[in-house]
Amino acid sequence: MDAWLSDFIAAEGLPPDFAATALAICGPLAARLVAEPRKPGLVVGICGSQASGKSTLTAVLRHLLEGAGLKVAALSLDDLYLSHAARQALGRDVHPLLATRGVPGTHDVALGLAVLESLAHPGATLLPAFDKAADDRKPQGVAVTGPVDVILFEGWCVGAVPQADVSAPINALEHERDPDGRWRTFVNAALAGPYQDLFARIDLLVLLKAPSFEVVLAWRQEQEAKLRARLAREGGDLRRAMTDAQVADFIAHYERLSRHILAEMPGRADVVVELDENRNPAPASGSGDVSPSPPSPRASSS
């Protein structure tokens, strides 16, 4: 594990202290998943805001589980985005903000359900893949032979539930570009409908809980600043990176549901990992204890 993690940190350009963070979070969680009785295709939902580190932590967790002899598949909610053409059609027919990928209503939920179902059974499953640079689906995914033991299903709103009231705008984007509430009403209705069918497949829900939405914005701006610096060093196209103002506008699309998740999900997630402003885990307590334990009600009832 030490050699693999060192190589992974170097390849991803992560700080050396990421090793301690990754093992502190993923080690106990992997031990719990190995210790608990499992059905084929057990789905672990990993919810984390933008720039919280969920993708990198998912990769470490996968490596630990595979090292324990389990067959693992990873699926990102991002890879279920509708095609560029389909989202442009939503933008024309429903609301212009739906042309921007991210919120519920901009994913192919039926595809996600089909993939989760297929991975639990014998045979080949083609995992979808999305090219963010091209803002469109890749023509070919990766084939995985099932059944797999564990499916790591990660995404910024994985496991989220709808809000009771979305009538009042919460930021400038909603006030100025969605004054009648059509966009946020559509998003909330999508989350209340087919997304709940998808999230019902989750057997163990893990929340990587950011300190606040303001910290999420700072994390995301930090990401883009690093991208700008790298592009400048390599002579790349600086237009590929957003400015701080552009990041703030983009992240505003996610603000409503991100705040709702931070307020609501800790009370029902099976595992809550409290992150500090440096993305390091705070001391575990209550539902944040990821040590081996008896199967959770969610897992045993599935």
N, C-alpha and C positions, 0 to 999 in steps of 0.2 A: 504493500500500500504506500509506503514512504516514497519509493521510486516513482510509482505511478502519479502520486499527488504532486511531487516536485516537477515532473514533466508537464503535468496538466497546468500547474500554476504558471510555469514558464511560457507554455503555448498560448495561454489565455491572457498573458500580461497582468496577472493578479499580484497583489502584494504578498510577500512571504508570510505575513501573519494570517493569511487566508486559511492556511493549513489548520491552525488551531480552531478557527471559527467553524470550518467545514466539519472537522471531526467532532467538535462539541455538539453540533446540531445533528449530523448524519449518523454518527456512531451509535448513540442510544436508539435512534429511530430505526436504524437497520437491525439492531439487536431485537427490538420489539417485533418487527415484521418477521424476522427469522423464528422467533420463539412462539408466535401466535399460530394457531391452526389457520390454514388458508384454503379457500376454494380456488379452482383454476381461474386465472384472470382477475385476481383481487385488485381493485382500483384504489390507488392512493392519490387523492386530490391534494395538490400543493398550490395554495393560493398565496400570492405575494404581489405587492404593488410593483410598478415599474421601477427598475434599478435596485430591487431589493436583494438580488442575487439568487432568485429561485431557479434559474436555468443552470447556473454553475453548481448550486447545491444539489439539484436533481441529478446532474452528471456524477457527482461524488457518491450520492446515495445509490445510484445504479451500480457503480463499480463495487461498492461494499456488498450489495446484495448478490451480485454475480460472483463475487469472491466467496460467498457463503454457499454457492451452488444453486442459486435460484436463476430461473430464466426470466429476464426482465425486458419490457418494452417501454419506451418513453414516448408520450404524445403531448405536444404543446397545443394549447388552445389557439395560439397564433397560427398554427399550421392548418386550422380549420376556417380561415378567413374565406369569405366569398371571393370570387374572381373580381378583378378590377372592373370588368364590364358589368357584372351583376351589381356591384356597389354603385357604379355610375347610374345604373337604372333606378336603384333605390333613391339616389340623390335627385333624380328627375321626377320620379313618381310619388315619393313620400316626403322627403325633406333633404335639402342640400347637404346638411351635416352628415347624413348617412353615407355620403361618398367617401368619408374618412374612415378607415378601418379602426376597429378597436372595441366599440361598445356592443352590448348585446343587440342582435339584429343584423350584425355584419359578419356572422359566422354561418357555416353550413352545419347546423346541429344534427341533421339526419346523417350526414357523413360521420360525424363524431360518434353517434350511437352505433352505426354500422361497424366502425373500426373497433370500438370497445367490445362489441358482441363477438366479432370475428376472432379477435386475439385470444378469447377464452376457449376456442375450439381448435381442433386439428385443421391443418391446412395453412396456406399462405395468405397473409394480409398485407396489403400495400398501404404503408403509412403515408398520409399526405404530407406535402412540404410546401412552404410558402416562401417566396423570394421577396424580402422586404425592399431591397434596392429597386426591383422592377415593379413592386407593389402588385404582384400577381402570383398566382399559383405556379409552382414548378410543374413542367409537363410530366415528370416522373418522380415517384416517391421511392421509399426503401421497402423492400419485401421482408417480412418477418414470418417465420414459421411457428405456428401455434400448436398446442396451447402454451401460453406463457404463464408463469406463476404470479407475477406482479406487473401491473401497468402503472407507471408513474405519469399522472395526468396533471400538468402544471399550466398555470395561467393567472393573469392578474385578477380575474373575477371568477375563478373556478369555485363552485360551491355557493355563490352569492344568491341571495333571495331578493325579491322586489321590495320596493318601498311602498308604504301605505299612501303617501301623498307626494306628488311631484309638481304640484301646481305652481309653487313659488320659485322663481329663478334663484340660483345660489351664487352665480358669478357673472362676470361681464359677458362671457360667451352666450350663456343662456338668456340673459336680459336683452342683448342686442341682436343675436342671430336666431333665437328661438322664443320670441316674445309671446307667442300664443301657446307654447308648450307642446307643439306637435311632435317635435323630435324626442324630447325626454319622455313623453307619454308612450310613443312607439317603442322606445328602448325598454322602458319599464314593463310594458305589456309583453314584449319578446322574452324578457327575463322571467316573467311570471308564467309563460307558456312553455314552449319547447325546451328552453334551457333547463327548466326544472326536471324534465324527463332525462336530460343528459346528466345533470348533477346527481340525480337519484341513483345513478350507477356507482357513485363513490362509496367505498366501504370504510375508508379512513380519511378524514379531512384534516389537513395540516395547514395552519395559518402562520406565515411569516409576517409578524405584525410590526409595521413601521411605527415610530414614535408619533407621527402626525402626517397629515397631507403636506404640510409645508416642508417637512424633511424629504418627502418623496419628490417634490419639485426640485429641491436642492440636489438630490441624488441624480435626477435626470439631467439637470443642467451640467453637473459635473461630468457625466458620461459624454455629453456633446462637446464639452471643453476639451476632454482628452482626445476625442475624435478629431476636432479641429487641429489640435497640436500635432497629432500623428500625420494628418494630411499635409500640414505645412512642412513637416520634416521630410516627407516622402515626395513632395511636389504634386500631391493629389489635388483633386477638384474640391476646393473649400465649400462649394455649394452643396456638397453631400452632407455637411454638418449644419445643424440648426443653431441660430443665435439663441441667447438666453430668452429673448422676447418670443421667438418662435417656439421654443420649448414650453414656455408658460402658456402660450395659446393652445398648443397641441395637448398639453396635460390637462387643460381645462375641460376637454371632452370627457376625461376620466374622473373629474373631481367629485361629482355627485356620488357615484357608486363607490369610489374609493373611500370617501368619508363614511358612507353607510357601512361598508365592510369593516372598517376599523372600529366602528361603534357597536356593530351587531354580531359579527361572526365570533369574537372571542368567547361569547357565552355558550356556544354550541359546537365549536370545532373540537375534534378529538385530541388534537395537539396544538398548542399555541406556543410559538417561539417569539418571545419579545425581543425585538432588535433595538439597539441603541443607535445614536446618530452615525456611528461608524460601521453599522451593520453587524456588530458583534452581539451575540446572544446575552441577554440579561440572565441572572440566576433563575432557574426554573422554579415554578411554584404552581400548585393547582393543576389545571389542565395542561400546563406547559411541561409537565414531567413526561419525558419521552422514553423513560426506562421500560424494560420488559414488564408486561402486566397482562392480566387476563384479557381476552378479546373484548373490545368495546361493544356496547349495544348495537351500534351501527354495523359493525363487521359481522356480529353473530346473527343478526336478523336478515342478512342479505342472502 
